[in-house]
Amino acid sequence: MIRRLWPGGLRSRLLIAFVLVTVVGAAAAAWASAARASGALVAGTQQRFIETVAGRIAALAPQLTYPPDQDTVNRLRAAVGSDTLVIYRDLRSTDSANTALVTDALRSAVRTRNRLVAQRVSADGTSWLLVGTPVMITGPDGARTGSGIEVYAMRDLTDVERQVDALTRSAVATAAAALPLSTLLALSAAGSVLRPVRRLRDTAQRLAAGDLSARSPPRGADELAELTVAINEMAESVQTSVAAMQRMQADARRFVADVSHELRTPLTTLTAVVEVWAAAAEGMAPDARESAQMAVAATHRLVRLVEDLMEVSRFDAGTAHLRVEQTDVGEAVRDCLRARGWLNRVQLVAENPIRLPLDRRRLDVIVANLVGNALEHGEPPVRLRITGSPHQVWIEVTDHGPGLPEQVLPHVFDRFYKADAARTRTLGSGLGLAIARENARLHGGDLTAGNLTGGGARFLLHLPRNLENA
């Protein structure tokens, strides 16, 4: 609950924390000062009152007659001042004093201790300071003994409490006055901390967006400046590594393209030779015929690999282009299956004729690859279904084999990836699905892979209706 209520922004947290610390510190200091001042005020008032009472009693005590009579008791009460009660056995002298404040407990403490006793009490909402003391007399031998007279002086502390309240209000006002100043200081401190943080954030966002030249100039010599230097060094290292990697990738793409291009001419000649050789293989001895057939198959595989590599190099170089024409998708798919002799092996399900602009040759490459994989690695029946909506066209290829293992799904479109060791011995290059997806994306669509609920692999090609807005 506290975490939900706490502000989420770093600026807000810094501001609130700084204001709280400043205000609490100012309030604590003001409150402590007020408490000390209040304590000193009360203690000073009590000390002065005690000294006044004791001094007046000491000044008059030698002039009193002992044992005292009522007149003596009255004189002593008058000398001490108003709000005073003087007691000697059955004699009492008082003016307007609230005699109920003098309790038996206080009288007992005065008599027992035989010295001055001070108490603070409250009656009817008013605080009083009571001072009770016995009157001491000096004998002929100089010894001081009690006379039996008890003096109780009372002081109303209302004025003192008003002064204490004024000090408390002053402490509150001081704490409140610190609020705007602390807010300004907090804003300044938060700005000094957050400005370099914002600069680092902007730099990190630019780096994440691909601008590896983004840097944040360090300012000052604090921890944030050290962090800025560290991030700049990291960005420099990443930029250097990425540049080297890009050079290596460019060199690799150029190498593949150059090698593939250079191989086309000798492979064309070699293909013509092996075709002649294949035609003459029937008249050869069995061992020679088998060797010739293996050479023909290997040459055809090499030709397909070179063609795939050249196609991949065109995708990487950005030189692959579409030759768009209005095409009946169902008819184009049927022609693809017919050309490869797959019409009787694939269940083709198509809606009403669907026409859209696309590159017919590249669609043929996609469909041939998906259906070929289903026939080779899946189990019948293999089904190809074409559906459409006002904005999309879907071509779904499914089989009823074991499907794609979970660990294979993230890699089915990786170049040269093969699901298991057994498939490395097949004639495929491992580039077919990668090329198929590149062709789909060249049309503004995509190609995805998954599994059917009941078993079997499922590949889904979706193409946009409007190629210009793809």
N, C-alpha and C positions, 0 to 999 in steps of 0.2 A: 504493500500500500504506500509506504514512504517513497519507494523507488518510483512509483507512478506519479506521485505528486512533485517529485524533484524535477526541476527544469531539465530539458534535454540538451539545450545548446551550451557549448563551453563558455560563451560570452555571458549568458545568464547565470551560469553556476559561479563563474569568477566574480561577477558583480554582486550576487547575493552573498557569497562567502565573504568578500571583502567588506561589504556594508555590515554584515552581522558581526564580524570580528571587530571592526572599528566602533560600532555602536555599543556592543557589549563591553569592550574595553573602556570606552568613555563612561558608560553607565557605571561600571564597576569602580572606576577611579573616582567618579563624582560621588557615588554612594559611600565609598570608603571614607572619602574626605568629609562628607556630611555626617557620617557616623562618628568619626573621631571628633569633629567639631561639636556635635550634639553631646557626646560623652564629656568632653571638656567643659562645655557650658553647664551641664547639670552638676558635674563635680565641683566646678568653681563656685556655683551658687550655693551648693551645700557647704563647702568649706567656709565661705564668707559668712553664711548664716550661723554656723557653729562657732566661728571665732567671735562674731558679734555677741551672741548669747553668752558665751563663756566669759568674754571680756566684761560685759555689764554685770554679770553675777560676781565676778572676782573684784570688780571695783566697789560694789556695794556691800559685799559680805563682811568686811571688817567693821562696818558701821551698824550692823544689825545687833539687836539685843537677844540674848538667849536665856531661857527658852523664849521663842518669839510669840508675840501676840498677834491679834488680827491686824493691827495697824502695821506691824512689821511685815507681815505677809503681803499686805496691800502695797506697801512701799516697794517690795522686791518685784511684785508683778508689774508695777508701773515702770520700774527701772528697766526691766527686760524689754517691754514693748507690748504692742497689741497682740491678740491671739496667743495669750499666755495663760497657763494655769499653774498656780503655786499651791502646793499641798503640804500641810504639816499636821500630822495626826488628824484631828477632826476639823482643823481650820482649812479653809479653801478661799482662794482669791482668783477671780477670773473676770474677763470683760465680755467680749463677744466670741470668745473661743468656743470651738466645737469640742466640748469636753468628751463627747462620745468617741473621739479619735484616740483618746488616751485609754488604752485597754489595760486590763489586769496583767496581761502578758508583758506589756511595755513597762509597767510599774515594777513588776517582779524583776525584769532584766536590769532596771536601774538600781534597785535595792541590792540585788544579788551581786552585781559586778562592782557596785559602788563607784561608777564612773559614767562619763557621758555616753549615751546611746543614741544613734540616729537611725531613723526608719523613713521609708517612703510608702505611703498608703494612698488608697483611692476611695473616695466617698461621694456618692451622688454624681459621678462623672467628673469629679475634680480631684486632681492629684495634690497631695500635701507632703511636706517634709516635716517630720516630727523630730525634735531634739529633746531628749530627757536627760537630766543630770541632777545628781545630789549636790547640795550646797555644803562645801567643806569649810571648816573653821580651824584656825591655828591655835593650839593650846599654849600655855606658858612655857612649856618645854620646847616649843617650836614644832611639835608633831601635828599633822593634819588629821582631823577626824571628822566623821560625818555629823552634821547638825540635825539630821532628821527631816530637813526641808527638801522637798522635791520640786523642781522647776521643769515644766513641759511647755516648750515654745513651738508654735506651728507656723509654717510658711506655705502660702498658696503658690503652687508651681504653674498656674495657668499661663502667666507671662513667659515662663521658660519654655513651656510646651509650644507656645505660639512661635517662639524663635526656632525651636527644633523643627516645627512644621515648615517654617520658611526655608530652613536649610535643606529640607527634603525636597521641597518644590524647586529650589535652586538646582539640586542635583538632577532632578528630572528634566528641567529646562536645559541644563548643560548637555545631557545625553541627547535630547531632541535636537539641540543646535548642532550636534556633531553629525546628524544624519545627512543633511545636504552636502556638507564638506566631504564626508566619507563616500557619498555617491559620486561626487566629482573625482575624488582620488581613485575610486574603484573603476570608473570609466577610463581614466587615464592609464591605470595599471593594466586593465583588461585590453585596452587598445595596444599597448606596448608589447603584450604577450601574443595577441591574436593576429596582429598585422603580419609578423613573419610566419605564423602558422597558416594564414590564408595564402600567403605567397607560396609556401610549400605545397598547400593543397592544389593551387592552380598549376604549379609545375608538375605535380603528380598526375593531374587530370590530362595535361597535355602529353605527358609521357604515355599514359594509358591509351590516349587517342592515336598514338603512333608518331608524335612529334618528338623524336629522340634528341633533337637539338635543344629542347627546353632546359633552361637552367634558372636557378634562383640565386641572385647575388647575396652572399652572406654579409650581415651588418652587425657590428659589435663583436664582442669576444665572449659571449655567454654560451650556455648549452644549446640554445636554438641556433646560434651561428655555427656551432660545431655540427649540429644535425644537418644544417643546410649544406655545409661542406661535404659531409658524408653522402648526402643524397646526390649532390652534383657529381661526386666521384663515382657513385654507383651508376648514374645515368651515362657518364662518359664511358664506363666499362661496358655497359649494355650496348651503347651506340657502336662502340668499336667491334664488339662481338657480332652484332647484327649485320654491320657493314661487311665484316669478313664472311659471315654466313651467306649473305646475299651474293657476294662475289663468287663464292663457291657454288651456290645454286645456279647462278648465271653461267658459270663455266661448265657445270654439269649438263645444264640444258643445251648449251651450245655444242658440247661434245656429243651428246645423244643425237641432236639434230644433224650435226655434220657427219657423224658415223652412219646414221640411217640414210642420209642423202647419198653418201659415197657408196653405200652398199646396194643401192637400187639398181644401178647399171649392171654390176657383176651378177646380182641375183636374178635380174631379168634374163641375162644370158644363161645362167645356171638353170633357171626354170625351163627355158626352152630345151636345154640339153636333157634334163631329166624327164621332160615330157616325151621326147623321142625315145629315151631310154625305157620309160614305162611302156611305150607302145611296142617296143621290141622285147620286153621282158617275157612274153608268153613263149617265145621260142628259145629261151635260155634254159640251162640246166636248173634243177630245183634250187641248189645253193646259190647260184648266181641270181636267179629270179628273186629269191628272198632278200638278198642283199640290195638288189635294185629297188625293190619295193620299199625297203627301209630308207634308202637314200632319197627316194621320191617323197616319202612322208616327212622326213626330216627337213628336206628343202622347202616343202610347203609350210611346215611349221615355222621355219626361219623367215620365210617371206611374210607370213602373218605377223610375226613378232616385230619385224622391221616396220611394217605398215602401222602397227599399233604404236610403236615408239615415235614414229613421225607424227602420228595424230596427237599423241600426248605432248610432243614438243610444240606443236601448233597451239594447243590449248595454253601451255605455259607461256608462250611468247605473245599470246593475245592475237594471233593471226588467223584463228579459226573463225569463219564467217558462215552465215546461213544463206542458202539459196531457197528463198521462200516462195511457195506457190500454194494456191488453194487446193487442198487435198481432202479426199474422202478417206477418213481415218480407217474405217472398216475395210475398205477396198485395199488400202496400202498395207494393212496388217495381213490381209488374206494373200496378197501377192508375195509378201515376205515368207509366209508359211509354205505357199505353193512352190516357190523357187527352191526351197530346201527339202521338199518332200515331207513336210510335217502336217499337212492338212488332215490326214487320217489319224494322227497321233495327238492332236490338240483339239479340245472342245472350244470352239470360238462362239462367244455369246456377245452380240452387238445390238445396240438399240437402233432406232431409225438412223438413216445415214447422217453422219456428223461430219461437217466440213469445217476446216479451220486452216489458217495459214501456217505452214511449217516447212521444214527442209525434209523432203521425203527420204532422201538417202540416209540422213542421220536418224530418222525414225526407224528405218529398216535396221540400222546398226543396233539400236536400243532393243527392239523387239527380238531380233535374232539372238542377241546375247542372253536376254531373260529367258526366252523359251528354250534355247539350247542348254542353259544351266539346269532348267527344270527337268528336261528330258534326260540329261546325263546324270545328274546327282539326286534327283527326286524319284518319285514313283508315280505311275499313272493312277487316276486320270490327271492329265495336265490341262488346266482350264485357263483361257484368256478371255477376259470380259472387258468390254468397252462401254462406259457410261459417260453421261455429260450433264452439265448444269448450265445456266445462262452465262457463267463466267469461267468454268473449268471443264476439262475433259480428263477422265481417268482411264488408264489402261492397267488392269490388274492381272498378274500372272501368278497362279497358285499351282501347287502340286500336293500329293498326299504321301510324301516321304517322311523321314524323321524330322524334318525342319532344320533350322539353323540353331546350333548351340548358343547359349547365352553369352559365352566368352567370345563367340565369333561375330555376333551382331554388330558390335562397335567397329569392326574392322573389314566388313564385307566390301566396302568401297575403297579400301586402301590399295595402292598400287602394289602389284606382285604378291598380294596376300592370298594364301591358300589355306583352307580350313584345316586340313590335316596332311600328314606326311604322305598318305596314299595318293592324294590329289597332285602332289608334285610330279608324279609320273605321267599325268595326263598331258594332252596336247595343248592345253590352255596356257596363256602367258601370264595370267594373273592381272591383266590390264583391262579385261573386258568390262567388268562392272564399273571400274573407275571411268573408262571412256563413256560408258552409257550414261552415268550421272552427269558428266561434263556436257554431253550433248543435251540432256534434259535441261540443265541450267542455262545453256546457251539459248534455249527457247524461252527462258523466263520461268520454267517450271522446276521440278525436282523429282528425285527418285529415292524412295525409301524402302527399307527391308524390314521384315518381321516374320512372325509365325501365326498360322491359323490356330484357333482354339482347339480343334480336334486333332491337330498335327499337320505338318506340311509347311513349306516355306511360302511366303507371300511377298511379292514385290509390287509396288504401286507407283506407277508413273502418272504425274499430273501435269497437264499442259494448259496454259491460259488460252482462252478464246481469242483475246485481242493481243496479238504479239507485240504491237506497237506500245501498249501500256504495260507490258510485262516487266 
